[in-house]
Each structure stands twice: as structure tokens, then as C-alpha cells.
Amino acid sequence: MTRGGSDKVRDEPERRCIVTGDVQPKAGLIRFVVSPDGQVVADLAGKLPGRGIWVTADKAAIQKAAAKGLFSRAAKAPVTVPADLADLVEAAVARRVVDLVSLARKAGRAVAGFEKVKGWLAEGRAKVLLQASDGSERGKGKLWTPEGGRWFGCLTSSELGLAFGRDSVIHGALAAGGLSARVVEEAAKLSGLRKDDGGRSAGKDTKSA
């Protein structure tokens, strides 16, 4: 059982954050590798060759790793760290969330708009509720986190709009299955990276999303 009191999933891969020293599931960490030319690169897809260097999905943690020379220490060699590494990671993770939601929409597993989302929630079809960070709190408060599902408010209205092929979207929902589990994982990382900008996650974790 974890410190938060939730049951730990057996055999879930874990890694140690080079900043905090905490061992946690890979889903909550950003993997970095050192490129052949000695530059630190975020490996968001987890496919780049090389020894992984893991940092908690938190901008302050990434900035500290860069400022304190922790990437070089972990790599046991001098490395070059882009000055805006934390911002680059945030932007890249945001693109991944947008792209995944867009794919879910094209597969018929995501809807946007207050009435459609409310309908999915009422019918129990929604497993993930997405709401724009810059949307009206009053309007967002009229919807609720799906039972056993997740809520995320880490995307802006323009980013959600991009995912749904519109200029702006405040409310979106994803059905269970399909790409929803990947959206949850990436959106959780983005929430951590944007927590100082209002990004936060709520609701229960769900492995069945």
C-alpha cells in the first residue's frame, strides 16, 4: 500500500527520481536520456536508446536537476542541458495529451460541449472529464468527476479546442477503454508540470479508464 493509502499495483515498473530520491511508478516520472552529442533530451515515448535518467513530472524538479548538475551526476559524465528544458518538456507533454484526445475523438470515444458531456456523465459513459483551465469556474462546477474516473483541468480552452477540431472547448469527456488510459497518464504528468498554473487532477485513479 502506498503512503496515500491506495493499493499499489503489483509489478508496476518503478524508478528513482534523481531530484527527490523517491522511488515511484514510471507513470509519474519523465525519462531523460543523453544524446550522442552529450545533450539531455526528454524521452516521452520511452523509446530512445541509452540509460534512462528519471525526474518527477514537476517543473521545479526538472529546473533543480538542471541547476544543480544532477543530470551530469546521474550520467556520470558532462552533459549539456537546454536552458528552457522544463518549458520544452511541458509543451511536448501538452502536445501528447492534445494528440491523444484528438485520436480518441476520431475513434468516437470523446465528446465536447457542456450538454454532450453532461449527457455522458449522466449515462455513466464518461470515464475522464476534461475541463479548460481558463474556463469559468461557475460553469465547470456544474459538472462532476465520473464515479471511479478522473478529472483534469490542465489544458487551456484553445488546447482542448485543438483536440476537438474547434477554436475553443471548455468541457470534454472520454469513454472508458481505448486511449483513455494513456490520456490519464499523460494528463497526470501535465498536471504536475503545470500545477503552479492551475493544473491539478482530482477524482480517483482508474486502471480501467
N, C-alpha and C positions, 0 to 999 in steps of 0.2 A: 504494500500500500504506500502511496506517495505521501509527502508532507501535507498536501492539500486534502488528504483523506480519500482520494479516489483510488480505485483499484488499478494497479499497474498491469499493463498488457504484457503477457509473457512473451519473451523472445523479441520484444520491440528493440531495435538497434539503438544503442546509446553511445554518446561521445562526450568528451570533456571540453568545456569551454575554456579557451586559453586565457580569458579575462577573469572570469569568476571562479574558475576551478571546479565548478559544479558539473556533475555527470547528469545528463538528461537525454531524453529521446531526441534522435536526429531531427525529428519534425520541428523542433523548436530552435534549431540552430541553422546558421548559414555556413556552408562549406566553402573554404577558400583553398586555392592551390597556387603554387608558384610557377609561372610560365617559364619556358626555356630561356627567356631573356631576363629572368630574375624579377619579374613584376607580379605582385599579388593580384589575383583575379578571383572574383566570386564565381563559384561553380553551382549555379542554382539548379541545374538539371542533374547534378551529381554524376556527370559522365566524363569529366575531364581527367586525364591521367595525372598521376602524381599523388604524393602523400597529402591527405586532407588536413586542413587546419580549420578548427571549428570555433565559431563565435556565436554567442546567443543573439537571436534576432532582435537586436536593440541598437539604435543608432549610437547611443552613448558608449556602449560596449565596443562597437566597431571603431569609433573615434579614439577610444582609450587604447585599443590594441595597436592602432597606427601611431599614436603619440608616444606610447611607452616602449616602442620597439618590440612588442610581443610577437609580431609576425616573424621577425628575424630570429627571435629566440626559439619559436616553435619550429621554424625551418632549419635552424642550426646553420644559418648562412645569411649573408647580407641580402636584403630584398628591397625592391622599390615599391612604395605604397602610394597610389594616386592620392592627391590632396583631398579630393572630393569622393573618396571611396564610399563613405556611408551614404551619400546622396545618390551615387550611381547604383548602389545595391537597392535602395528604396525605390528608385524609378524602375529598375529591372523587375523587382518583385511585383510592383503595381501593374506593369505590363503583363506579367504572367497571370495575375488574377483577372484582369480585363479579358485577356485572350481565352482563358478557361471558361469564364461566364459566357462569352460570345459563342464558344463551341457548344456549351450546354443549351443555349437559346436555339441554335441552329438544329439541335437534336430534339427540340420540343420539350426540354426539361427545365426551362426557365421562363418566367414571365415578368413583365414590368408594368408599373402603374398601380395606383392605390387600390382601385376596385378589384383588379385581377389578383393582386397579391392577397388582398383581404379574403377573396373567394377561396384561394388555395389554402390559406391558413384555416378558414372555417371548415373546409372539407378534409383537412388533415393531409393534403397533398404536399404542402411545403415542408421542407426539412431544413432549409437555410434561408434566413431573412437577411437581405442586404439593404441598407439604407444609407443615403448620401450623408457624409459628414457635415456638409454645408446646407442640409435641408432643414426645414422648420421643425423645431423640437416638438411643437404642438401637434403638427401633422404626423410625425413619426411616432409619437406617443399613442396614437390611436390603433397601432398595430402591435402585435405581440410576438415574442420568440416562440417558434414552434416547439411543442412538447417533445422533449428528448432531442431537440435540434440545436441550432446555433444562430446567433445574430452577429452581424458585423457592420460597423459603421466607419470603415477605414478608407473607402473610396469616395471621391468627390462626385458631385452630380454630373459633371462632364465626363469623368471616367466611367461611371455607370452608364451614362448615355452612349459612350463609345462601345461598350459591351453589348448594348441592345440596339445599336444602329440608329440612335437618336442624338439630338443635341444635348439633352439633359434628362436624367432619370433620378428620382428620389427614392422610389421603392422598387425592390426586385426580390424574387423568390426562386429557389431551386428545389426541384423534387429530389427525393432520395435516389441513390444509385447513380450510375453514370459517372460524370466528372465531379459530382458534388463533394466527394471525399477529398479530392485534390484541391478544389476551391477552398474548402475548410482549412486545409493545411497551409496553403499559400496565403490566404487571408489572415490567418492567425499570425504568420510571420510579419505581414504588412502592418497589422495592428500593433505589434511590438515596435516596429520601426517608426511608426507614426504616433505612438502613444502621447507624445507631447503636443501633437496637433489635433487631438480629439479622437484619434483612432483607439478603439477599445472593443473588446469582444465580450459577449455575455451569453448566458444560456449554457446548457450542458454540452459537454463533448459528446460526439456520437460517432462510433466507428461504422455505423450503418448508413451514414449520410451519402 
